[in-house]
């Protein structure tokens, strides 16, 4: 009897932990929903395709949310994400998106290892806030960065549809 009780308590704690982990940090979404009163004019903004040499944090722009998406051209999920982002930039031109094409002929395994990126599969998303602090990232098992990006873009679209923008 005691063994079953311990099993169910452990199972309940694991489920609660998994729910908390998968639901993401609500304060991260609140942080992303803040539209800056102004953003740097010199900023690259919009969407840029790049080949990074240093860690992603080196390519963040102070005062602007920066999203990195490691993508593959032939991946359906990556093409969907790219279309999603392209339409989102019309709502939030203050957000900088950086695409890194994984099928560009470069081997990124060393890059991921050097910069501590736990790459699972594409698309792989990292989101930095306006102060260049990492808010969310995907890892080998969980797509927290991708999930937060979709929650954020859906919330922003909801604000526009309801007329509060």
N, C-alpha and C positions, 0 to 999 in steps of 0.2 A: 504494500500500500504506500509506504513512504517513498519507494523508488518511483512509483507512478507520479506522485505529487511533485517530486523534484524534477522529473522529466517535463511535466506540464508547466512548471514555473520557469524552467530554463527555456522551453519552447516559447512561452509568452514573452519573455525578455528578449529573445532573439527576434521575434516578430516585431516588437515595439522598436527595437534598434534598427531593423531593416526599414520600417516605415519612416522613422525619423531621417534615416540616411537618404532614402529615395525621395522624400518630400522636399528636401533641400532647405536652405536657410531662408526664412521669409524676409529677414532684414536685407539679404542680398538683392532680392527682387525690388524692395523699397528703394534701395540705393540706386538701382538701374533706372527706376522710373523718374528720378530727379533730372529734369532737363536743366542744364546750366544756363544762366542768364546770357552768357556769351561764351564762345569757345574760340581757341586760338585761330586767328586768320591765316597764319602760316601753315596751318595744319594740312596734312595730306587728305584727311577726311574720306568719306565714302569708302570705296572698295579699292584695294591695291593687291595685286598678285606679287609675291616676293619670294626670294630665296634667302632665308635667314642664315647669318653666320654666327651671331651670338645668341644668348638666351632671349626668349620672347619679350621679357621685361624691358630689354634695351630698345624695343621698337614701339613701346607704349608712348602715348602722348600725354603729357601732364595737362590736366584740365579736360580730358576727353576719355570716355569709355572706349576701350580697344578690345576687339574680339578677334582671336586667331582661330582659323579653321584649317586644319590639315585635311585636304580633300584628294579624291581620285576622280579623274574625268569620267571613267566608265561606271562608277558607282551610282546606282539609282538614288540612294539616300543622300549622297553628296550633291547630285544635280537638284534634288528637291530642296536641300538646304540652301544651295546657291540662289535658286529662284526666290525662296523665302526672304533671304537677306537682301537681294536686289530690290524687292518691293518695299522692304522695311526701311531702306536708306532714304526713301522719299518722305517717310514720317519723321525720321530722326537723323538729319544730316550731320548732327554733332557726333555721331558714333563712327569710329574708325574700324573698318573690317579689313583684316589681313588674311589673304588666302595663301596657303603654301601647298602647291601641287606635289603630291607624293609620287606621281607617275611622270615626273619631268626628267627621268634618267639619273637622278641623284639617289644615292643610298642614304636614307635618313637615320638608319639604326644608330650610327655613332653620334649623330646630333642628339637624338632622344636620350641616349645614355649619358652624354656629357652634361646635359642640362636637366637631368632628373625628370624627364617626361615619361610617364608610364603609358606608353602607347598600346592600345588594344587593336582597334580597327577604325578605318575612316568612315564617317567624318569624326574628327577628334577636335574638340573645342576647348579653348581657354578664354576666360573673360577677366579682364583687368578693369578696375574702377578708374575714376578720373584722377585718382592720386597714384595710379600705377600699382595698386595692391591687387593681388590675385584674389578674385571673388569666387570663381568656380572653375573646375577643370575636370575633364574626363580622365579616367584612368583605365587600366586594363580590364576592369570588370564593370564599372559604373559609368554612365554617361551624364554625370551631374552638370557639366558645362553645357552640353547639348540640351538637356531638359530645361535648365534655367533660361537658355537663350529662347527656346520655344515659348516658355511661360511668359517671358518678358515681352516678346514680340506680340503674342496674343493679347496680353494686357494692354499694350500700347494701342493696338488696333481697336480694342474694346473702348478705350478712352475716346478715340477718334469717332467711332460709330455713334457713341452716346452723346457726342457733341460737347464734351467737356474740355476739348483742346482749343 
